[in-house]
Amino acid sequence: MKNKKIITQLTGGLGNQLFQYAIARTISMRQNIPMKIDISFFEHYEWHEYSLSPFNIKKEYASKEECDDIKNGNHTILNRLLIKSKNNTVEENNFYFDSKYLDVKGSKYLIGYWQSEKYFKEIEEIIRKEFEILIEPSDINKKVLDKISVENSVSIHIRRGNYVTNETVNTFHGTCSLEYYYSAIDYFKEKLENPVFYIFSNDMEWCKQNLIFEGNKVFLDHNDDKTDYEDLRLMKNCKYNIIANSTFSWWAAWLNNYKDKVIIAPKKWFSDEKGQSQIQDLLPLSWIVM
């Protein structure tokens, strides 16, 4: 097979897509071969769309023919020993970080979630640069950015949507409890002078009715699914972050460049017992887990 390349399948929401891009970028740089992204999954996916267009990424899109060429190609004995793969398809087996995925050689088609910074930590600065948002913020988002830059701003992300409405998704993921959020809020109220809490959610009415606490809080509901990158930018520019069990706010926290940032993350990431048992590589060690 000529013209070696790494192709990564993008699936799920914005947070998942960022992880899937990041591991492919790492492998392609290790081998010094091109990488492409396969966005065909979104042709028939009802919950999310391809979401990386606003970012400073390498926008090289794989055709069906290129994907099929890699999937059907021959693989070496070395790769067969390193990892169980069907032809040149490399599929993640669980949520643990496993360095063998980074050591594959030649053209590969990647399928998985790859939810650990260990898959791209070695090219951290490149990932941070490529995950910058190229689109200028709208006027209302510019005003919010100006405010959070001069305040002790704390983002709170509450992930609901299909985490609540879809029985299968709810059983696996579940939602963070109000007790978790109140504990995190109390932590920052004790540590910071005049903290301002900026609340982000895909169920803002629920938040307004249920997230009740003393202090300065701002419910941000002017962005929508089409402009989720605007919310990501706002969250990552807050000085501090309280994240949900969501890759969307995980990335907002990881991309936060404030030198004294503090991140609080939920101890319970999955309701599913097996999934929960595999999260030790998911959260950076510097984050506070509650």
The 8 nearest C-alpha neighbors of each residue, nearest first, counted from 0:
[[1, 72, 2, 3, 73, 69, 68, 106],
 [0, 2, 3, 106, 4, 105, 68, 69],
 [3, 1, 4, 0, 106, 32, 33, 105],
 [2, 4, 106, 1, 105, 32, 0, 5],
 [5, 3, 106, 33, 34, 32, 2, 6],
 [4, 6, 34, 107, 106, 27, 108, 35],
 [5, 7, 35, 108, 36, 34, 109, 107],
 [8, 6, 109, 36, 108, 37, 23, 9],
 [7, 9, 37, 110, 109, 36, 10, 38],
 [10, 8, 16, 38, 37, 19, 7, 36],
 [11, 9, 16, 40, 8, 15, 12, 41],
 [10, 12, 15, 47, 16, 13, 9, 46],
 [13, 11, 15, 47, 14, 16, 10, 48],
 [12, 14, 16, 15, 50, 17, 247, 11],
 [15, 13, 247, 246, 17, 16, 12, 250],
 [16, 14, 18, 17, 12, 13, 11, 112],
 [15, 17, 19, 13, 9, 14, 18, 10],
 [16, 18, 20, 14, 15, 19, 21, 13],
 [19, 17, 21, 15, 20, 16, 113, 114],
 [20, 18, 16, 17, 21, 22, 112, 9],
 [19, 21, 17, 23, 18, 22, 16, 24],
 [22, 20, 18, 24, 23, 19, 119, 17],
 [23, 21, 25, 24, 118, 20, 119, 19],
 [22, 24, 26, 20, 25, 21, 27, 7],
 [25, 23, 21, 27, 22, 26, 28, 20],
 [24, 26, 22, 28, 23, 27, 119, 29],
 [27, 25, 29, 23, 28, 24, 101, 30],
 [26, 28, 32, 24, 30, 29, 25, 31],
 [29, 27, 31, 25, 30, 26, 24, 32],
 [28, 30, 26, 27, 31, 25, 32, 101],
 [29, 31, 27, 28, 32, 26, 104, 105],
 [32, 30, 28, 27, 29, 33, 26, 4],
 [31, 33, 27, 30, 4, 3, 28, 34],
 [34, 32, 4, 27, 5, 35, 31, 3],
 [35, 33, 5, 4, 6, 27, 24, 23],
 [34, 36, 6, 59, 60, 61, 5, 7],
 [35, 37, 60, 7, 6, 61, 8, 38],
 [36, 38, 8, 61, 39, 7, 60, 9],
 [39, 37, 40, 9, 41, 36, 49, 8],
 [38, 40, 41, 42, 37, 63, 9, 8],
 [41, 39, 38, 42, 10, 43, 44, 9],
 [42, 40, 44, 43, 39, 48, 38, 49],
 [41, 43, 39, 40, 44, 38, 48, 45],
 [42, 44, 41, 45, 40, 39, 46, 48],
 [45, 43, 41, 46, 42, 47, 40, 48],
 [44, 46, 47, 43, 41, 48, 42, 11],
 [47, 45, 44, 48, 11, 12, 161, 41],
 [48, 46, 12, 45, 11, 44, 49, 41],
 [49, 47, 41, 50, 12, 46, 44, 11],
 [48, 50, 51, 41, 38, 47, 13, 52],
 [49, 51, 13, 52, 48, 12, 53, 16],
 [52, 50, 54, 53, 49, 13, 16, 56],
 [51, 53, 54, 50, 49, 58, 56, 55],
 [54, 52, 132, 51, 133, 134, 55, 228],
 [55, 53, 132, 130, 56, 52, 51, 131],
 [54, 56, 129, 131, 130, 133, 132, 57],
 [57, 55, 129, 54, 58, 130, 51, 52],
 [58, 56, 59, 55, 129, 35, 34, 54],
 [57, 59, 56, 60, 35, 36, 52, 55],
 [58, 60, 35, 57, 36, 61, 34, 56],
 [59, 61, 36, 35, 37, 58, 62, 38],
 [62, 60, 37, 35, 36, 65, 66, 63],
 [61, 63, 65, 64, 66, 60, 37, 39],
 [64, 62, 66, 65, 67, 61, 39, 37],
 [63, 65, 67, 62, 66, 68, 61, 69],
 [66, 64, 68, 62, 67, 63, 61, 69],
 [67, 65, 63, 69, 68, 64, 70, 62],
 [66, 68, 70, 64, 69, 65, 71, 63],
 [69, 67, 65, 66, 71, 70, 64, 72],
 [68, 70, 72, 66, 67, 71, 87, 107],
 [71, 69, 67, 87, 88, 68, 72, 86],
 [72, 70, 68, 69, 86, 67, 73, 87],
 [73, 71, 69, 70, 86, 68, 87, 74],
 [74, 72, 86, 87, 71, 75, 0, 69],
 [75, 73, 86, 87, 72, 78, 76, 79],
 [74, 76, 77, 78, 79, 73, 104, 105],
 [75, 77, 79, 78, 80, 74, 81, 73],
 [78, 76, 80, 75, 79, 81, 74, 104],
 [77, 79, 81, 80, 75, 76, 82, 103],
 [78, 80, 76, 77, 82, 81, 83, 75],
 [81, 79, 77, 78, 82, 76, 83, 75],
 [82, 80, 78, 79, 77, 99, 83, 103],
 [81, 83, 79, 80, 84, 78, 99, 100],
 [84, 82, 79, 85, 81, 80, 89, 78],
 [85, 83, 89, 88, 86, 82, 87, 79],
 [84, 86, 88, 87, 83, 89, 70, 71],
 [85, 87, 88, 74, 70, 73, 71, 84],
 [88, 86, 70, 107, 74, 69, 85, 72],
 [87, 89, 108, 85, 70, 84, 86, 107],
 [90, 88, 109, 84, 108, 110, 87, 107],
 [89, 91, 110, 111, 109, 88, 92, 84],
 [92, 90, 111, 93, 110, 89, 112, 113],
 [91, 93, 90, 94, 111, 95, 83, 89],
 [94, 92, 95, 91, 277, 274, 96, 111],
 [95, 93, 277, 96, 278, 114, 113, 92],
 [96, 94, 277, 93, 97, 280, 278, 279],
 [95, 97, 280, 115, 94, 98, 117, 118],
 [96, 98, 99, 95, 100, 101, 118, 94],
 [97, 99, 100, 101, 96, 102, 118, 117],
 [100, 98, 102, 101, 97, 81, 103, 82],
 [99, 101, 98, 102, 103, 97, 82, 89],
 [102, 100, 99, 98, 26, 103, 118, 25],
 [103, 101, 99, 100, 104, 98, 26, 81],
 [104, 102, 101, 100, 78, 99, 105, 81],
 [105, 103, 102, 106, 78, 30, 107, 77],
 [104, 106, 3, 107, 103, 4, 30, 5],
 [107, 105, 4, 3, 5, 69, 104, 87],
 [106, 108, 5, 87, 88, 109, 6, 69],
 [107, 109, 88, 6, 7, 89, 5, 87],
 [110, 108, 7, 89, 8, 90, 88, 107],
 [111, 109, 90, 8, 89, 91, 7, 108],
 [112, 110, 91, 90, 113, 109, 19, 8],
 [111, 113, 114, 19, 15, 18, 110, 91],
 [114, 112, 111, 115, 18, 19, 22, 94],
 [115, 113, 112, 281, 18, 94, 116, 15],
 [116, 114, 281, 117, 280, 118, 113, 96],
 [115, 117, 118, 120, 119, 114, 281, 283],
 [116, 118, 120, 115, 119, 96, 280, 121],
 [117, 119, 116, 22, 115, 120, 113, 25],
 [118, 120, 121, 117, 116, 122, 25, 22],
 [121, 119, 123, 117, 122, 116, 118, 124],
 [120, 122, 119, 123, 25, 117, 118, 124],
 [123, 121, 125, 120, 119, 124, 126, 25],
 [124, 122, 120, 126, 125, 121, 127, 119],
 [123, 125, 127, 126, 122, 128, 121, 120],
 [124, 126, 128, 122, 127, 123, 129, 130],
 [127, 125, 129, 123, 128, 124, 130, 122],
 [128, 126, 124, 130, 125, 129, 123, 131],
 [127, 129, 125, 126, 130, 131, 124, 55],
 [128, 130, 55, 56, 126, 131, 127, 125],
 [131, 129, 127, 128, 54, 55, 126, 132],
 [130, 132, 129, 128, 55, 54, 133, 127],
 [133, 131, 54, 53, 134, 55, 130, 228],
 [132, 134, 54, 53, 55, 131, 135, 52],
 [135, 133, 132, 53, 136, 54, 137, 229],
 [134, 136, 133, 137, 132, 141, 138, 229],
 [137, 135, 141, 140, 134, 138, 229, 139],
 [138, 136, 140, 139, 141, 135, 229, 142],
 [139, 137, 141, 140, 142, 136, 143, 135],
 [138, 140, 142, 141, 137, 143, 136, 221],
 [141, 139, 143, 137, 142, 138, 136, 144],
 [142, 140, 144, 138, 139, 143, 136, 137],
 [143, 141, 145, 139, 140, 144, 138, 146],
 [142, 144, 140, 146, 145, 141, 147, 139],
 [145, 143, 141, 147, 146, 142, 140, 148],
 [144, 146, 142, 143, 148, 147, 141, 149],
 [147, 145, 143, 148, 144, 149, 142, 150],
 [146, 148, 150, 144, 152, 149, 145, 237],
 [147, 149, 146, 145, 150, 144, 237, 236],
 [150, 148, 147, 146, 145, 151, 152, 144],
 [151, 149, 152, 147, 148, 146, 195, 194],
 [150, 152, 194, 195, 238, 153, 193, 191],
 [151, 153, 195, 237, 150, 147, 238, 194],
 [154, 152, 239, 196, 240, 237, 197, 195],
 [153, 155, 197, 240, 234, 196, 241, 198],
 [156, 154, 198, 241, 197, 199, 242, 240],
 [155, 157, 199, 242, 243, 200, 198, 158],
 [156, 158, 200, 243, 199, 159, 155, 201],
 [159, 157, 200, 243, 156, 201, 160, 245],
 [158, 160, 162, 163, 202, 201, 161, 157],
 [161, 159, 162, 163, 201, 164, 202, 158],
 [160, 162, 164, 165, 163, 159, 168, 169],
 [163, 161, 169, 159, 160, 168, 173, 164],
 [164, 162, 161, 169, 159, 160, 165, 173],
 [163, 165, 161, 162, 160, 166, 169, 159],
 [166, 164, 161, 168, 167, 163, 169, 162],
 [165, 167, 169, 168, 170, 164, 163, 162],
 [166, 168, 170, 169, 165, 171, 172, 162],
 [169, 167, 171, 165, 170, 162, 166, 172],
 [170, 168, 173, 162, 166, 172, 171, 163],
 [169, 171, 167, 168, 172, 173, 166, 270],
 [170, 172, 271, 168, 270, 169, 269, 173],
 [173, 171, 269, 270, 169, 168, 170, 162],
 [172, 174, 169, 270, 162, 170, 171, 269],
 [175, 173, 176, 162, 172, 159, 158, 244],
 [176, 174, 243, 179, 177, 244, 173, 265],
 [175, 177, 178, 179, 174, 180, 181, 265],
 [176, 178, 180, 179, 181, 175, 210, 209],
 [179, 177, 181, 176, 180, 182, 175, 183],
 [180, 178, 182, 176, 177, 181, 183, 175],
 [179, 181, 177, 183, 182, 178, 184, 176],
 [180, 182, 184, 178, 183, 179, 185, 177],
 [183, 181, 185, 179, 180, 184, 178, 186],
 [182, 184, 186, 180, 181, 185, 179, 187],
 [183, 185, 181, 186, 187, 182, 180, 188],
 [186, 184, 188, 182, 183, 187, 181, 189],
 [187, 185, 183, 189, 184, 188, 182, 190],
 [186, 188, 190, 189, 184, 185, 191, 183],
 [189, 187, 185, 186, 191, 190, 184, 194],
 [188, 190, 187, 186, 191, 185, 192, 184],
 [191, 189, 187, 188, 186, 192, 185, 194],
 [192, 190, 187, 188, 194, 189, 193, 151],
 [191, 193, 194, 190, 151, 188, 189, 187],
 [194, 192, 191, 195, 151, 188, 215, 150],
 [195, 193, 151, 192, 191, 152, 196, 188],
 [196, 194, 152, 215, 216, 151, 153, 193],
 [195, 197, 216, 153, 154, 152, 215, 217],
 [198, 196, 154, 217, 216, 155, 153, 218],
 [197, 199, 155, 218, 154, 219, 217, 156],
 [200, 198, 156, 219, 155, 157, 197, 218],
 [199, 201, 157, 202, 203, 158, 156, 198],
 [200, 202, 160, 203, 159, 158, 199, 157],
 [203, 201, 200, 205, 204, 159, 160, 206],
 [202, 204, 206, 205, 200, 201, 207, 220],
 [205, 203, 207, 206, 202, 208, 209, 201],
 [204, 206, 208, 203, 207, 202, 209, 210],
 [205, 207, 203, 210, 209, 204, 208, 202],
 [208, 206, 204, 205, 209, 210, 203, 211],
 [207, 209, 205, 206, 210, 204, 211, 203],
 [208, 210, 206, 207, 211, 205, 177, 204],
 [211, 209, 206, 207, 208, 212, 177, 205],
 [210, 212, 209, 213, 208, 207, 206, 181],
 [213, 211, 214, 210, 181, 184, 216, 215],
 [214, 212, 211, 215, 216, 188, 184, 185],
 [213, 215, 216, 212, 195, 194, 196, 193],
 [216, 214, 195, 196, 194, 217, 213, 193],
 [215, 217, 196, 195, 197, 214, 218, 198],
 [216, 218, 197, 198, 196, 219, 215, 195],
 [219, 217, 198, 197, 220, 216, 199, 203],
 [220, 218, 199, 198, 221, 217, 197, 222],
 [219, 221, 222, 218, 203, 199, 223, 200],
 [220, 222, 219, 223, 139, 140, 218, 230],
 [223, 221, 220, 226, 227, 230, 229, 224],
 [222, 224, 226, 225, 227, 221, 220, 201],
 [225, 223, 227, 226, 222, 47, 201, 228],
 [226, 224, 223, 227, 222, 228, 50, 48],
 [227, 225, 228, 223, 224, 229, 222, 230],
 [226, 228, 224, 229, 230, 225, 223, 231],
 [227, 229, 231, 226, 230, 232, 53, 132],
 [230, 228, 232, 227, 231, 226, 233, 136],
 [229, 231, 233, 227, 232, 228, 234, 222],
 [232, 230, 228, 234, 229, 233, 251, 235],
 [233, 231, 229, 235, 230, 234, 228, 236],
 [232, 234, 230, 236, 231, 235, 229, 144],
 [235, 233, 231, 237, 236, 232, 154, 251],
 [234, 236, 251, 255, 232, 237, 233, 252],
 [237, 235, 233, 234, 255, 232, 238, 148],
 [236, 238, 152, 234, 235, 239, 153, 147],
 [237, 239, 152, 260, 257, 153, 236, 151],
 [240, 238, 153, 261, 260, 237, 262, 152],
 [239, 241, 154, 262, 153, 242, 252, 155],
 [242, 240, 155, 263, 154, 262, 264, 156],
 [241, 243, 156, 248, 264, 240, 155, 263],
 [242, 244, 245, 156, 157, 158, 248, 175],
 [245, 243, 268, 265, 242, 175, 246, 174],
 [244, 246, 243, 247, 248, 249, 158, 242],
 [245, 247, 14, 249, 248, 250, 15, 244],
 [248, 246, 14, 245, 249, 250, 13, 251],
 [247, 249, 251, 250, 242, 246, 245, 252],
 [250, 248, 246, 252, 247, 251, 253, 245],
 [249, 251, 253, 248, 252, 247, 254, 246],
 [250, 252, 235, 248, 254, 249, 231, 253],
 [253, 251, 255, 249, 250, 254, 235, 240],
 [252, 254, 250, 255, 251, 249, 235, 256],
 [253, 255, 251, 252, 235, 250, 256, 127],
 [256, 254, 235, 252, 253, 257, 236, 251],
 [255, 257, 254, 258, 236, 235, 260, 253],
 [258, 256, 260, 259, 238, 255, 236, 237],
 [257, 259, 260, 256, 238, 255, 261, 239],
 [260, 258, 257, 261, 238, 239, 256, 255],
 [261, 259, 257, 239, 238, 258, 262, 255],
 [260, 262, 239, 259, 240, 263, 286, 287],
 [263, 261, 240, 286, 239, 287, 241, 264],
 [262, 264, 287, 241, 288, 286, 240, 242],
 [265, 263, 288, 242, 287, 241, 289, 262],
 [266, 264, 289, 267, 288, 268, 244, 243],
 [267, 265, 289, 288, 268, 264, 244, 179],
 [266, 268, 265, 269, 275, 270, 175, 244],
 [267, 269, 244, 266, 265, 275, 270, 172],
 [270, 268, 172, 275, 271, 267, 274, 171],
 [269, 271, 172, 173, 171, 272, 170, 275],
 [270, 272, 171, 269, 274, 273, 275, 170],
 [271, 273, 275, 274, 270, 276, 269, 171],
 [274, 272, 276, 275, 271, 277, 269, 270],
 [273, 275, 271, 276, 277, 272, 269, 278],
 [276, 274, 269, 272, 277, 273, 278, 271],
 [275, 277, 273, 274, 278, 272, 279, 271],
 [278, 276, 275, 274, 94, 95, 279, 273],
 [279, 277, 281, 280, 275, 276, 94, 95],
 [278, 280, 281, 277, 282, 95, 276, 96],
 [281, 279, 278, 115, 96, 282, 95, 283],
 [280, 282, 115, 278, 279, 114, 283, 116],
 [283, 281, 280, 284, 286, 279, 115, 278],
 [284, 282, 285, 286, 281, 116, 280, 115],
 [285, 283, 286, 282, 287, 280, 288, 281],
 [286, 284, 283, 287, 262, 261, 282, 288],
 [285, 287, 262, 284, 283, 263, 288, 264],
 [286, 288, 263, 262, 264, 289, 285, 261],
 [289, 287, 264, 266, 265, 263, 286, 282],
 [288, 266, 265, 264, 287, 179, 263, 183]]
